[in-house]
């Protein structure tokens, strides 16, 4: 009797193991959405993991700097994709999944120097901070290719905002959620919390998904991912994360 039970249990365990798949993505630091130092690796990773559980899918995450991460994804056969990405920064080696999340892409500015603009050309007189790895917004790409924009590179969003606070740049390209998080949590930015704000005009809504490699396995997994993916559900999980981990 016990032998039969053990055989049955082992068979059940093996069946469950077969059902459980692993999706291995490369990602980068973008708190509060993605970060090795945050609970459950940040709001976006939490939401992704919760959503994939519906398909008995395990999520494996490897962190790397943005530019090096895409190269790592291509070299490592176990990696099937890169997350998060927008359509703008999907390179030809990848194809993008369904959109799972949207967030405003905006300018940060100093409160004592608000910038009024209607079209991209209105920004030409100003020096703009842009973090390494961030692709240019579609509406600014022509001016960028013509080298008309005055861009000041920075390695991180935090450094970008410090340059803005110290008047080294006039504006900073940034995600609205990341801006709010950094002002709330960065010790270096604390002295400037009341000096910085978001520009009133949204540049565009960033639509995030996963960049899957163009290999047979990755394409198949993208099909599975798209069946599980839901923008409404992902957003609900992100909101639940911020309630669970409200931060400092």
C-alpha atoms as an extended CHARMM CRD file, in Angstrom:
* protein
*
       248  EXT
         1         1  UNK       CA              0.0000000000        0.0000000000        0.0000000000  PROA      1               0.0000000000
         2         2  UNK       CA              2.7260000000        2.4840000000        0.9570000000  PROA      2               0.0000000000
         3         3  UNK       CA              4.7200000000        1.5220000000       -2.1340000000  PROA      3               0.0000000000
         4         4  UNK       CA              1.7000000000        2.2810000000       -4.3400000000  PROA      4               0.0000000000
         5         5  UNK       CA              1.2280000000        5.6050000000       -2.5680000000  PROA      5               0.0000000000
         6         6  UNK       CA              4.8830000000        6.5510000000       -3.0460000000  PROA      6               0.0000000000
         7         7  UNK       CA              4.7600000000        5.6550000000       -6.7460000000  PROA      7               0.0000000000
         8         8  UNK       CA              1.5840000000        7.7310000000       -7.1500000000  PROA      8               0.0000000000
         9         9  UNK       CA              3.1280000000       10.6680000000       -5.2570000000  PROA      9               0.0000000000
        10        10  UNK       CA              6.3010000000       10.5330000000       -7.3650000000  PROA      10              0.0000000000
        11        11  UNK       CA              4.2490000000       10.4630000000      -10.5700000000  PROA      11              0.0000000000
        12        12  UNK       CA              2.1930000000       13.4250000000       -9.4000000000  PROA      12              0.0000000000
        13        13  UNK       CA              5.3680000000       15.3590000000       -8.5000000000  PROA      13              0.0000000000
        14        14  UNK       CA              6.8870000000       14.6650000000      -11.9290000000  PROA      14              0.0000000000
        15        15  UNK       CA              3.6570000000       15.7180000000      -13.6680000000  PROA      15              0.0000000000
        16        16  UNK       CA              3.6090000000       18.9980000000      -11.7570000000  PROA      16              0.0000000000
        17        17  UNK       CA              7.2650000000       19.5830000000      -12.5360000000  PROA      17              0.0000000000
        18        18  UNK       CA              6.5380000000       19.1380000000      -16.2460000000  PROA      18              0.0000000000
        19        19  UNK       CA              3.6560000000       21.5770000000      -16.0670000000  PROA      19              0.0000000000
        20        20  UNK       CA              5.7550000000       24.2340000000      -14.3660000000  PROA      20              0.0000000000
        21        21  UNK       CA              7.7800000000       26.2060000000      -16.9420000000  PROA      21              0.0000000000
        22        22  UNK       CA             10.4070000000       28.8260000000      -16.3940000000  PROA      22              0.0000000000
        23        23  UNK       CA             10.6060000000       32.1480000000      -18.1890000000  PROA      23              0.0000000000
        24        24  UNK       CA             14.0250000000       33.7300000000      -17.7890000000  PROA      24              0.0000000000
        25        25  UNK       CA             14.2050000000       37.4900000000      -18.4440000000  PROA      25              0.0000000000
        26        26  UNK       CA             17.0210000000       40.0010000000      -18.1470000000  PROA      26              0.0000000000
        27        27  UNK       CA             16.1090000000       43.3090000000      -16.5250000000  PROA      27              0.0000000000
        28        28  UNK       CA             17.6960000000       46.4960000000      -15.1770000000  PROA      28              0.0000000000
        29        29  UNK       CA             17.3970000000       48.8490000000      -12.2140000000  PROA      29              0.0000000000
        30        30  UNK       CA             14.3330000000       51.1000000000      -12.5150000000  PROA      30              0.0000000000
        31        31  UNK       CA             12.8910000000       51.4990000000       -8.9980000000  PROA      31              0.0000000000
        32        32  UNK       CA             10.1630000000       51.3130000000       -7.8320000000  PROA      32              0.0000000000
        33        33  UNK       CA              9.1540000000       49.0600000000      -10.7170000000  PROA      33              0.0000000000
        34        34  UNK       CA             12.3070000000       46.9300000000      -10.9340000000  PROA      34              0.0000000000
        35        35  UNK       CA             15.1300000000       46.6950000000       -8.3860000000  PROA      35              0.0000000000
        36        36  UNK       CA             17.2250000000       44.0110000000       -6.6880000000  PROA      36              0.0000000000
        37        37  UNK       CA             17.0830000000       45.9910000000       -3.4410000000  PROA      37              0.0000000000
        38        38  UNK       CA             13.2730000000       46.2430000000       -3.2550000000  PROA      38              0.0000000000
        39        39  UNK       CA             10.8890000000       43.6680000000       -1.7860000000  PROA      39              0.0000000000
        40        40  UNK       CA             10.0770000000       40.9910000000       -4.3850000000  PROA      40              0.0000000000
        41        41  UNK       CA             12.3350000000       42.8340000000       -6.8790000000  PROA      41              0.0000000000
        42        42  UNK       CA              9.9400000000       45.7320000000       -7.3920000000  PROA      42              0.0000000000
        43        43  UNK       CA              6.3500000000       46.3700000000       -8.4560000000  PROA      43              0.0000000000
        44        44  UNK       CA              6.6720000000       45.3070000000      -12.1030000000  PROA      44              0.0000000000
        45        45  UNK       CA              8.4900000000       42.0440000000      -11.3320000000  PROA      45              0.0000000000
        46        46  UNK       CA              5.9430000000       41.2830000000       -8.6170000000  PROA      46              0.0000000000
        47        47  UNK       CA              3.0910000000       41.8910000000      -11.0740000000  PROA      47              0.0000000000
        48        48  UNK       CA              4.7650000000       39.8210000000      -13.7870000000  PROA      48              0.0000000000
        49        49  UNK       CA              5.3610000000       36.9240000000      -11.4200000000  PROA      49              0.0000000000
        50        50  UNK       CA              1.7610000000       36.9730000000      -10.1500000000  PROA      50              0.0000000000
        51        51  UNK       CA              0.3800000000       37.0400000000      -13.6840000000  PROA      51              0.0000000000
        52        52  UNK       CA              2.5400000000       34.1420000000      -14.8860000000  PROA      52              0.0000000000
        53        53  UNK       CA              1.4570000000       31.9410000000      -11.9820000000  PROA      53              0.0000000000
        54        54  UNK       CA             -1.8360000000       31.4150000000      -13.8310000000  PROA      54              0.0000000000
        55        55  UNK       CA              0.0380000000       29.3420000000      -16.3930000000  PROA      55              0.0000000000
        56        56  UNK       CA              2.1520000000       27.3910000000      -13.8770000000  PROA      56              0.0000000000
        57        57  UNK       CA              5.0580000000       29.5400000000      -15.0170000000  PROA      57              0.0000000000
        58        58  UNK       CA              8.0450000000       30.3260000000      -12.8190000000  PROA      58              0.0000000000
        59        59  UNK       CA              9.8010000000       33.6520000000      -13.3670000000  PROA      59              0.0000000000
        60        60  UNK       CA             13.5930000000       33.9140000000      -13.2570000000  PROA      60              0.0000000000
        61        61  UNK       CA             15.1580000000       37.3860000000      -13.3240000000  PROA      61              0.0000000000
        62        62  UNK       CA             18.7550000000       38.4090000000      -14.0210000000  PROA      62              0.0000000000
        63        63  UNK       CA             19.8070000000       42.0160000000      -13.4110000000  PROA      63              0.0000000000
        64        64  UNK       CA             22.2730000000       43.8530000000      -15.6580000000  PROA      64              0.0000000000
        65        65  UNK       CA             22.8350000000       47.4670000000      -16.7710000000  PROA      65              0.0000000000
        66        66  UNK       CA             20.3980000000       48.4360000000      -19.5310000000  PROA      66              0.0000000000
        67        67  UNK       CA             22.7680000000       48.3640000000      -22.5260000000  PROA      67              0.0000000000
        68        68  UNK       CA             24.7240000000       45.2970000000      -21.3550000000  PROA      68              0.0000000000
        69        69  UNK       CA             21.4790000000       43.5120000000      -20.4860000000  PROA      69              0.0000000000
        70        70  UNK       CA             20.3300000000       43.2300000000      -24.0830000000  PROA      70              0.0000000000
        71        71  UNK       CA             23.6970000000       41.7400000000      -25.0900000000  PROA      71              0.0000000000
        72        72  UNK       CA             23.5030000000       39.2990000000      -22.1880000000  PROA      72              0.0000000000
        73        73  UNK       CA             20.0090000000       38.2430000000      -23.2530000000  PROA      73              0.0000000000
        74        74  UNK       CA             21.3000000000       37.4050000000      -26.7360000000  PROA      74              0.0000000000
        75        75  UNK       CA             24.3320000000       35.4310000000      -25.4840000000  PROA      75              0.0000000000
        76        76  UNK       CA             22.6120000000       33.4150000000      -22.7460000000  PROA      76              0.0000000000
        77        77  UNK       CA             20.5110000000       30.6220000000      -24.2860000000  PROA      77              0.0000000000
        78        78  UNK       CA             18.4690000000       30.2230000000      -21.1010000000  PROA      78              0.0000000000
        79        79  UNK       CA             17.2270000000       33.8310000000      -21.4200000000  PROA      79              0.0000000000
        80        80  UNK       CA             14.1790000000       34.2660000000      -23.6340000000  PROA      80              0.0000000000
        81        81  UNK       CA             13.5060000000       37.9730000000      -23.1900000000  PROA      81              0.0000000000
        82        82  UNK       CA             14.2810000000       41.4220000000      -21.8600000000  PROA      82              0.0000000000
        83        83  UNK       CA             11.8990000000       43.3170000000      -19.5440000000  PROA      83              0.0000000000
        84        84  UNK       CA             10.6210000000       46.0080000000      -19.3500000000  PROA      84              0.0000000000
        85        85  UNK       CA             10.7210000000       47.5780000000      -22.8060000000  PROA      85              0.0000000000
        86        86  UNK       CA              8.6380000000       49.9010000000      -24.9580000000  PROA      86              0.0000000000
        87        87  UNK       CA              8.2200000000       49.5560000000      -28.7140000000  PROA      87              0.0000000000
        88        88  UNK       CA             10.7230000000       52.3930000000      -29.1390000000  PROA      88              0.0000000000
        89        89  UNK       CA             13.6080000000       50.4730000000      -27.5710000000  PROA      89              0.0000000000
        90        90  UNK       CA             12.9640000000       47.0190000000      -29.0650000000  PROA      90              0.0000000000
        91        91  UNK       CA             15.9850000000       46.2480000000      -31.2410000000  PROA      91              0.0000000000
        92        92  UNK       CA             15.7240000000       44.0880000000      -34.4210000000  PROA      92              0.0000000000
        93        93  UNK       CA             16.8920000000       40.9610000000      -32.5580000000  PROA      93              0.0000000000
        94        94  UNK       CA             13.7190000000       41.0220000000      -30.4340000000  PROA      94              0.0000000000
        95        95  UNK       CA              9.9820000000       41.2220000000      -30.9050000000  PROA      95              0.0000000000
        96        96  UNK       CA              7.6070000000       42.8230000000      -28.4120000000  PROA      96              0.0000000000
        97        97  UNK       CA              4.8350000000       41.0960000000      -26.5070000000  PROA      97              0.0000000000
        98        98  UNK       CA              1.4370000000       42.4900000000      -25.6770000000  PROA      98              0.0000000000
        99        99  UNK       CA              1.4580000000       45.7350000000      -23.7150000000  PROA      99              0.0000000000
       100       100  UNK       CA              1.0850000000       45.0420000000      -19.9880000000  PROA      100             0.0000000000
       101       101  UNK       CA              1.4940000000       48.5010000000      -18.4480000000  PROA      101             0.0000000000
       102       102  UNK       CA              1.2830000000       52.1890000000      -19.3320000000  PROA      102             0.0000000000
       103       103  UNK       CA              2.8810000000       55.1250000000      -17.5310000000  PROA      103             0.0000000000
       104       104  UNK       CA              3.4780000000       58.7960000000      -18.4340000000  PROA      104             0.0000000000
       105       105  UNK       CA              6.8440000000       59.8160000000      -19.9240000000  PROA      105             0.0000000000
       106       106  UNK       CA              7.4080000000       63.4520000000      -18.9880000000  PROA      106             0.0000000000
       107       107  UNK       CA              9.8920000000       66.2250000000      -18.2810000000  PROA      107             0.0000000000
       108       108  UNK       CA             11.0620000000       66.9880000000      -14.7600000000  PROA      108             0.0000000000
       109       109  UNK       CA             11.7900000000       70.6760000000      -14.1460000000  PROA      109             0.0000000000
       110       110  UNK       CA             12.6010000000       73.1370000000      -11.3860000000  PROA      110             0.0000000000
       111       111  UNK       CA              9.6430000000       74.8870000000       -9.8100000000  PROA      111             0.0000000000
       112       112  UNK       CA             11.3760000000       78.2370000000      -10.2100000000  PROA      112             0.0000000000
       113       113  UNK       CA             11.8340000000       77.5780000000      -13.9350000000  PROA      113             0.0000000000
       114       114  UNK       CA              8.6720000000       75.9610000000      -15.3890000000  PROA      114             0.0000000000
       115       115  UNK       CA              8.8980000000       75.3500000000      -19.1370000000  PROA      115             0.0000000000
       116       116  UNK       CA              5.9140000000       76.0160000000      -21.3900000000  PROA      116             0.0000000000
       117       117  UNK       CA              5.9470000000       74.0950000000      -24.6610000000  PROA      117             0.0000000000
       118       118  UNK       CA              3.5060000000       72.8750000000      -27.2810000000  PROA      118             0.0000000000
       119       119  UNK       CA              5.7220000000       71.1970000000      -29.8730000000  PROA      119             0.0000000000
       120       120  UNK       CA              9.1890000000       69.5830000000      -29.6680000000  PROA      120             0.0000000000
       121       121  UNK       CA             10.8480000000       72.5550000000      -31.3970000000  PROA      121             0.0000000000
       122       122  UNK       CA              9.9060000000       74.7080000000      -28.3930000000  PROA      122             0.0000000000
       123       123  UNK       CA             12.4310000000       72.7000000000      -26.3210000000  PROA      123             0.0000000000
       124       124  UNK       CA             15.4520000000       73.4870000000      -28.5110000000  PROA      124             0.0000000000
       125       125  UNK       CA             16.7560000000       76.3850000000      -26.3610000000  PROA      125             0.0000000000
       126       126  UNK       CA             16.9790000000       74.1650000000      -23.2620000000  PROA      126             0.0000000000
       127       127  UNK       CA             19.5680000000       71.6520000000      -22.0490000000  PROA      127             0.0000000000
       128       128  UNK       CA             17.9370000000       68.2680000000      -21.3640000000  PROA      128             0.0000000000
       129       129  UNK       CA             19.1710000000       65.4370000000      -19.1390000000  PROA      129             0.0000000000
       130       130  UNK       CA             18.7430000000       61.8950000000      -20.4440000000  PROA      130             0.0000000000
       131       131  UNK       CA             19.7320000000       58.7290000000      -18.5460000000  PROA      131             0.0000000000
       132       132  UNK       CA             21.9390000000       56.2050000000      -20.3380000000  PROA      132             0.0000000000
       133       133  UNK       CA             19.9990000000       53.5210000000      -22.1980000000  PROA      133             0.0000000000
       134       134  UNK       CA             16.7780000000       55.5010000000      -22.5500000000  PROA      134             0.0000000000
       135       135  UNK       CA             15.7230000000       55.7310000000      -26.1850000000  PROA      135             0.0000000000
       136       136  UNK       CA             14.5610000000       59.0890000000      -27.4520000000  PROA      136             0.0000000000
       137       137  UNK       CA             10.8010000000       59.7310000000      -27.3780000000  PROA      137             0.0000000000
       138       138  UNK       CA              9.2730000000       59.3160000000      -30.8420000000  PROA      138             0.0000000000
       139       139  UNK       CA              8.1950000000       62.9640000000      -31.0110000000  PROA      139             0.0000000000
       140       140  UNK       CA             11.8030000000       64.0570000000      -30.4140000000  PROA      140             0.0000000000
       141       141  UNK       CA             13.5900000000       61.5230000000      -32.6290000000  PROA      141             0.0000000000
       142       142  UNK       CA             13.8210000000       63.7480000000      -35.7080000000  PROA      142             0.0000000000
       143       143  UNK       CA             15.4040000000       66.5830000000      -33.7380000000  PROA      143             0.0000000000
       144       144  UNK       CA             17.7290000000       64.0950000000      -32.0560000000  PROA      144             0.0000000000
       145       145  UNK       CA             18.8820000000       62.6260000000      -35.3990000000  PROA      145             0.0000000000
       146       146  UNK       CA             19.4710000000       66.1460000000      -36.7060000000  PROA      146             0.0000000000
       147       147  UNK       CA             21.5530000000       66.7750000000      -33.5530000000  PROA      147             0.0000000000
       148       148  UNK       CA             19.4970000000       69.8190000000      -32.6420000000  PROA      148             0.0000000000
       149       149  UNK       CA             18.6830000000       68.7540000000      -29.0830000000  PROA      149             0.0000000000
       150       150  UNK       CA             21.0270000000       69.8470000000      -26.2940000000  PROA      150             0.0000000000
       151       151  UNK       CA             21.3680000000       66.5580000000      -24.4350000000  PROA      151             0.0000000000
       152       152  UNK       CA             23.3290000000       65.9790000000      -21.2320000000  PROA      152             0.0000000000
       153       153  UNK       CA             23.9060000000       62.2440000000      -20.5040000000  PROA      153             0.0000000000
       154       154  UNK       CA             23.7190000000       60.7610000000      -17.0100000000  PROA      154             0.0000000000
       155       155  UNK       CA             24.2600000000       57.2300000000      -15.7570000000  PROA      155             0.0000000000
       156       156  UNK       CA             21.0820000000       57.1630000000      -13.6130000000  PROA      156             0.0000000000
       157       157  UNK       CA             17.7810000000       58.9870000000      -13.1270000000  PROA      157             0.0000000000
       158       158  UNK       CA             18.9370000000       60.0590000000       -9.6700000000  PROA      158             0.0000000000
       159       159  UNK       CA             22.0590000000       61.7290000000      -11.0790000000  PROA      159             0.0000000000
       160       160  UNK       CA             19.9330000000       63.3360000000      -13.7730000000  PROA      160             0.0000000000
       161       161  UNK       CA             17.6580000000       64.9140000000      -11.1650000000  PROA      161             0.0000000000
       162       162  UNK       CA             20.6440000000       66.1080000000       -9.1360000000  PROA      162             0.0000000000
       163       163  UNK       CA             21.9430000000       67.8800000000      -12.2440000000  PROA      163             0.0000000000
       164       164  UNK       CA             18.5140000000       69.4610000000      -12.6830000000  PROA      164             0.0000000000
       165       165  UNK       CA             18.3980000000       70.6230000000       -9.0560000000  PROA      165             0.0000000000
       166       166  UNK       CA             21.8870000000       72.1270000000       -9.3930000000  PROA      166             0.0000000000
       167       167  UNK       CA             20.9260000000       73.9420000000      -12.6130000000  PROA      167             0.0000000000
       168       168  UNK       CA             23.2590000000       71.9810000000      -14.8510000000  PROA      168             0.0000000000
       169       169  UNK       CA             20.2650000000       71.0960000000      -17.0590000000  PROA      169             0.0000000000
       170       170  UNK       CA             16.8770000000       72.7520000000      -17.5650000000  PROA      170             0.0000000000
       171       171  UNK       CA             14.7720000000       69.6230000000      -18.0730000000  PROA      171             0.0000000000
       172       172  UNK       CA             15.0580000000       65.8700000000      -17.5870000000  PROA      172             0.0000000000
       173       173  UNK       CA             13.3670000000       63.0500000000      -19.5180000000  PROA      173             0.0000000000
       174       174  UNK       CA             11.8800000000       60.6890000000      -16.9190000000  PROA      174             0.0000000000
       175       175  UNK       CA              9.0830000000       58.2610000000      -16.0880000000  PROA      175             0.0000000000
       176       176  UNK       CA              6.5200000000       59.9280000000      -13.7990000000  PROA      176             0.0000000000
       177       177  UNK       CA              6.4770000000       56.9810000000      -11.3770000000  PROA      177             0.0000000000
       178       178  UNK       CA             10.2530000000       56.8590000000      -11.0920000000  PROA      178             0.0000000000
       179       179  UNK       CA             10.3590000000       60.6200000000      -10.4560000000  PROA      179             0.0000000000
       180       180  UNK       CA              7.8760000000       60.3410000000       -7.5860000000  PROA      180             0.0000000000
       181       181  UNK       CA              9.7040000000       57.3700000000       -6.0860000000  PROA      181             0.0000000000
       182       182  UNK       CA             13.1620000000       58.9840000000       -6.2180000000  PROA      182             0.0000000000
       183       183  UNK       CA             11.9850000000       62.2210000000       -4.6410000000  PROA      183             0.0000000000
       184       184  UNK       CA             10.4260000000       60.1900000000       -1.8530000000  PROA      184             0.0000000000
       185       185  UNK       CA             13.3340000000       57.8020000000       -1.1920000000  PROA      185             0.0000000000
       186       186  UNK       CA             16.6550000000       59.2850000000       -2.3470000000  PROA      186             0.0000000000
       187       187  UNK       CA             18.7860000000       60.7390000000        0.4330000000  PROA      187             0.0000000000
       188       188  UNK       CA             20.7120000000       62.7840000000       -2.1350000000  PROA      188             0.0000000000
       189       189  UNK       CA             17.5190000000       64.3360000000       -3.4810000000  PROA      189             0.0000000000
       190       190  UNK       CA             15.9090000000       65.0750000000       -0.1020000000  PROA      190             0.0000000000
       191       191  UNK       CA             17.2650000000       68.6610000000        0.0370000000  PROA      191             0.0000000000
       192       192  UNK       CA             15.5780000000       69.3420000000       -3.3190000000  PROA      192             0.0000000000
       193       193  UNK       CA             12.1900000000       67.7020000000       -2.7590000000  PROA      193             0.0000000000
       194       194  UNK       CA             10.3650000000       71.0310000000       -2.7790000000  PROA      194             0.0000000000
       195       195  UNK       CA             12.3410000000       72.4260000000       -5.6930000000  PROA      195             0.0000000000
       196       196  UNK       CA             11.5050000000       69.8940000000       -8.4150000000  PROA      196             0.0000000000
       197       197  UNK       CA              8.2670000000       69.0390000000      -10.1700000000  PROA      197             0.0000000000
       198       198  UNK       CA              6.8870000000       67.3780000000      -13.2940000000  PROA      198             0.0000000000
       199       199  UNK       CA              6.1230000000       69.5120000000      -16.3290000000  PROA      199             0.0000000000
       200       200  UNK       CA              2.3850000000       69.8830000000      -16.9100000000  PROA      200             0.0000000000
       201       201  UNK       CA              2.5390000000       68.4640000000      -20.4660000000  PROA      201             0.0000000000
       202       202  UNK       CA              2.8710000000       64.6940000000      -20.9030000000  PROA      202             0.0000000000
       203       203  UNK       CA              5.2400000000       63.7680000000      -23.7390000000  PROA      203             0.0000000000
       204       204  UNK       CA              3.5420000000       60.4220000000      -24.2880000000  PROA      204             0.0000000000
       205       205  UNK       CA              2.2660000000       57.3470000000      -22.4830000000  PROA      205             0.0000000000
       206       206  UNK       CA              4.9460000000       54.6520000000      -22.4100000000  PROA      206             0.0000000000
       207       207  UNK       CA              3.5360000000       51.2100000000      -23.1620000000  PROA      207             0.0000000000
       208       208  UNK       CA              5.6130000000       48.4570000000      -21.5750000000  PROA      208             0.0000000000
       209       209  UNK       CA              5.9260000000       44.7930000000      -22.4250000000  PROA      209             0.0000000000
       210       210  UNK       CA              8.5420000000       42.0650000000      -22.8130000000  PROA      210             0.0000000000
       211       211  UNK       CA             11.0490000000       41.9150000000      -25.6880000000  PROA      211             0.0000000000
       212       212  UNK       CA             11.2830000000       38.2400000000      -26.6920000000  PROA      212             0.0000000000
       213       213  UNK       CA             14.2040000000       36.8840000000      -28.6990000000  PROA      213             0.0000000000
       214       214  UNK       CA             13.4660000000       35.7220000000      -32.2320000000  PROA      214             0.0000000000
       215       215  UNK       CA             14.2900000000       32.0920000000      -31.5170000000  PROA      215             0.0000000000
       216       216  UNK       CA             11.7380000000       29.2740000000      -31.9790000000  PROA      216             0.0000000000
       217       217  UNK       CA             11.5710000000       28.6470000000      -28.2150000000  PROA      217             0.0000000000
       218       218  UNK       CA             11.2390000000       32.3390000000      -27.2940000000  PROA      218             0.0000000000
       219       219  UNK       CA              8.5710000000       32.9490000000      -29.9440000000  PROA      219             0.0000000000
       220       220  UNK       CA              6.6040000000       29.9850000000      -28.5870000000  PROA      220             0.0000000000
       221       221  UNK       CA              6.9370000000       31.3530000000      -25.0600000000  PROA      221             0.0000000000
       222       222  UNK       CA              5.7790000000       34.7640000000      -26.2730000000  PROA      222             0.0000000000
       223       223  UNK       CA              2.6130000000       33.1120000000      -27.5740000000  PROA      223             0.0000000000
       224       224  UNK       CA              2.0860000000       31.5800000000      -24.1250000000  PROA      224             0.0000000000
       225       225  UNK       CA              2.8890000000       34.8940000000      -22.4530000000  PROA      225             0.0000000000
       226       226  UNK       CA              0.4000000000       36.8080000000      -24.6020000000  PROA      226             0.0000000000
       227       227  UNK       CA             -2.3350000000       34.3630000000      -23.6120000000  PROA      227             0.0000000000
       228       228  UNK       CA             -1.6150000000       35.0190000000      -19.9300000000  PROA      228             0.0000000000
       229       229  UNK       CA             -0.9060000000       38.7530000000      -20.2090000000  PROA      229             0.0000000000
       230       230  UNK       CA             -3.5170000000       41.3190000000      -19.2880000000  PROA      230             0.0000000000
       231       231  UNK       CA             -2.8900000000       45.0380000000      -18.8640000000  PROA      231             0.0000000000
       232       232  UNK       CA             -5.7990000000       45.3170000000      -16.4420000000  PROA      232             0.0000000000
       233       233  UNK       CA             -4.5150000000       42.4500000000      -14.2760000000  PROA      233             0.0000000000
       234       234  UNK       CA             -0.8920000000       43.6320000000      -14.3810000000  PROA      234             0.0000000000
       235       235  UNK       CA             -1.9330000000       47.1490000000      -13.2970000000  PROA      235             0.0000000000
       236       236  UNK       CA             -4.0080000000       45.6600000000      -10.4880000000  PROA      236             0.0000000000
       237       237  UNK       CA             -0.9780000000       43.7400000000       -9.2160000000  PROA      237             0.0000000000
       238       238  UNK       CA              1.2030000000       46.8700000000       -9.3980000000  PROA      238             0.0000000000
       239       239  UNK       CA             -1.3440000000       48.7690000000       -7.3210000000  PROA      239             0.0000000000
       240       240  UNK       CA             -1.5310000000       45.8760000000       -4.8550000000  PROA      240             0.0000000000
       241       241  UNK       CA              2.2690000000       45.9350000000       -4.5370000000  PROA      241             0.0000000000
       242       242  UNK       CA              2.3120000000       49.6120000000       -3.5660000000  PROA      242             0.0000000000
       243       243  UNK       CA             -0.3610000000       48.9470000000       -0.9390000000  PROA      243             0.0000000000
       244       244  UNK       CA              1.6450000000       46.0100000000        0.3950000000  PROA      244             0.0000000000
       245       245  UNK       CA              4.9330000000       47.9290000000        0.3330000000  PROA      245             0.0000000000
       246       246  UNK       CA              4.0580000000       51.6420000000        0.7050000000  PROA      246             0.0000000000
       247       247  UNK       CA              7.7340000000       52.6040000000        1.1130000000  PROA      247             0.0000000000
       248       248  UNK       CA              9.2460000000       55.1130000000        3.5300000000  PROA      248             0.0000000000
